[in-house]
């Protein structure tokens, strides 16, 4: 099955039955805007590409996921939590977190997938109550954070940054604890990396992920209350 070329500003994405069973890219082209992002995530698809390349829409053959209650808290992380080294807030500095994730230097990566269209779209999604952030502060300075998008009763993590060691990790642990309290069953971490694996995330097949996503799409928790 050939990869589908999307039209400009299209909010249509191919159903899973049309995806190539051996390919993680399910479509190319189209546009990054709030409507297309919502439509894509509801089908288990997300954009990920080099800064100057054509937009690539992915649903990886193996998906990285985490159940909030299964987050792994190491002894050193538990010590940081007990010390309350960082002040943790929810949804108080979304734009700052997004901009920091865009600018942070990532070893081994050529630039960032977070384009200006991505930034403006997620700022709009935040204003609309779909995108949220967690922040870590030290001496009144933003030193870590993460942001992501709600999809039904799941949370899709987009990016994380740390200016001080472990700040992003502590944000992620607080996110998991908050989602566990509210009964959110699934965090979509998208693609494998060893850092997320160390926090308890694991790989599932695309088919398994799509079944889980379908189960939570019709649930509509009060996300603004969760991130209050």
C-alpha positions in Angstrom: 0.0 0.0 0.0 1.6 3.3 -1.1 2.0 6.1 1.5 -0.8 8.6 1.1 0.0 12.2 0.1 -2.2 14.7 2.1 -3.7 17.8 0.6 -2.9 21.2 2.1 -4.9 21.9 5.3 -6.6 18.5 5.1 -8.0 17.1 8.3 -8.5 13.7 6.7 -6.1 10.9 7.6 -6.2 7.3 6.4 -7.8 4.7 8.7 -5.6 2.0 10.2 -6.9 -0.6 7.7 -5.2 1.4 5.0 -1.7 1.6 6.6 1.2 -0.4 5.3 1.8 -3.1 7.9 5.6 -2.8 7.5 5.9 1.0 7.5 5.7 3.5 10.4 5.0 6.5 8.1 1.3 6.5 7.2 1.0 9.8 5.3 3.1 12.8 4.0 2.4 16.4 3.3 -0.6 18.3 4.5 -0.3 21.0 7.1 0.5 21.5 10.8 -2.4 23.4 12.4 -4.7 22.8 15.4 -7.4 21.0 13.4 -5.1 18.6 11.6 -3.2 17.8 14.9 -6.4 16.9 16.7 -7.6 14.8 13.8 -4.3 13.0 13.6 -3.9 12.2 17.3 -7.4 10.9 17.5 -6.2 8.3 14.9 -3.0 7.5 16.7 -0.9 9.6 14.2 1.6 12.3 15.0 4.0 14.5 12.9 7.7 14.0 13.2 10.3 15.2 10.6 13.5 17.1 10.1 13.1 20.9 10.2 13.2 21.5 6.4 11.7 18.3 5.1 8.2 17.5 4.1 5.8 16.7 6.9 5.8 13.1 7.8 2.9 11.6 9.8 3.8 8.6 11.9 2.1 5.7 13.6 5.2 3.6 14.6 5.1 -0.2 14.3 6.1 -0.2 18.0 4.6 2.4 20.2 6.2 3.6 23.5 3.5 3.8 26.3 3.3 4.1 30.0 0.6 3.4 32.5 0.8 6.3 35.1 0.7 3.9 38.1 3.8 2.0 36.7 6.2 5.0 36.6 9.5 3.9 37.9 10.9 6.2 40.7 14.5 5.6 41.4 16.0 6.1 44.9 17.7 9.3 43.7 14.4 10.6 42.2 12.6 9.8 45.4 15.2 11.7 47.4 14.6 14.7 45.1 10.9 14.4 45.6 11.3 14.3 49.4 13.6 17.2 49.4 11.2 19.2 47.3 14.1 20.8 45.4 11.8 22.0 42.7 8.5 23.8 42.9 6.2 22.0 40.5 3.3 23.7 38.8 0.7 22.5 36.3 -0.3 24.5 33.2 1.1 27.8 34.5 3.8 28.5 31.9 2.8 26.6 28.8 4.3 29.0 26.2 7.6 29.1 28.1 7.8 25.3 28.3 7.0 25.0 24.6 9.6 27.6 23.6 12.2 26.0 25.9 11.6 22.5 24.3 12.1 24.1 20.9 15.4 25.7 21.8 17.0 23.0 24.0 20.1 21.4 22.5 19.5 17.7 22.0 22.7 15.6 21.4 22.6 13.4 18.3 19.7 15.3 16.7 19.9 17.6 13.7 17.8 20.5 14.7 14.2 20.1 16.1 10.9 18.9 14.8 9.3 21.7 16.7 8.7 24.2 13.9 7.0 27.6 14.1 3.8 26.1 12.8 4.0 23.5 15.6 4.6 26.2 18.2 1.7 28.4 17.1 -0.6 25.3 16.7 0.1 24.0 20.2 -0.3 27.5 21.7 -3.8 27.5 20.1 -4.6 24.0 21.4 -3.5 25.1 24.8 -5.9 28.1 24.7 -8.6 25.7 23.5 -8.1 23.3 26.5 -6.4 20.5 24.6 -2.7 20.9 25.4 -1.1 21.2 28.8 2.2 21.6 30.6 4.1 20.7 33.8 6.8 23.1 35.1 9.7 22.8 37.4 11.0 26.0 39.1 14.2 26.7 41.1 14.7 30.1 42.7 11.8 31.4 40.6 13.4 30.3 37.4 11.8 27.8 35.0 14.4 25.0 34.9 12.4 22.1 33.5 9.1 21.1 32.0 7.1 19.0 29.6 4.0 19.5 27.5 1.5 17.3 25.6 -1.9 16.8 24.2 -5.0 15.1 25.6 -6.8 12.5 23.4 -9.9 11.1 25.1 -8.6 9.7 28.4 -5.0 9.5 27.3 -2.2 12.0 27.4 0.3 12.2 24.5 3.6 13.5 25.6 5.2 15.8 23.1 8.5 17.0 24.5 10.5 17.6 27.7 13.4 19.8 28.7 15.8 20.2 31.7 18.1 23.2 32.3 19.0 21.6 35.7 19.7 17.9 36.1 16.5 15.8 36.7 14.1 18.8 36.5 12.2 17.3 33.5 12.2 13.8 35.1 10.6 15.2 38.3 7.9 16.9 36.1 7.2 13.6 34.4 6.9 11.8 37.8 4.5 14.4 39.0 2.5 14.1 35.8 2.2 10.4 36.3 1.0 10.8 39.9 -1.5 13.4 38.9 -2.9 11.3 36.0 -3.0 8.2 38.2 -5.0 10.1 40.8 -7.5 11.1 38.1 -7.7 7.6 36.7 -6.1 8.4 33.3 -5.0 4.9 32.1 -2.5 5.7 29.3 0.4 8.0 28.5 1.5 7.8 24.8 5.3 8.4 24.7 5.3 7.8 20.9 8.7 6.4 20.1 11.3 4.4 22.1 14.2 6.0 23.9 16.2 4.7 26.8 15.4 7.6 29.0 11.7 6.9 28.9 12.3 3.2 29.3 14.2 4.0 32.5 11.0 5.7 33.8 8.9 2.6 33.1 7.7 3.2 29.6 7.6 0.1 27.3 6.9 -0.8 23.7 3.7 -2.3 22.4 2.6 -3.2 18.9 0.8 -0.7 16.8 -2.3 -2.9 16.8 -2.2 -3.1 20.6 -1.8 0.7 20.9 -4.7 1.3 18.5 -7.0 -0.9 20.5 -6.1 0.9 23.7 -6.6 4.3 22.1 -10.0 3.3 20.8 -11.0 2.3 24.3 -10.3 5.7 25.7 -11.3 8.0 22.9 -14.9 8.2 24.0 -14.0 9.2 27.6 -13.9 12.9 28.2 -12.3 13.8 31.6 -12.1 17.4 32.6 -8.5 18.0 31.6 -8.5 21.6 32.7 -9.4 20.4 36.2 -6.7 17.7 36.1 -4.1 20.3 35.3 -5.4 22.9 37.7 
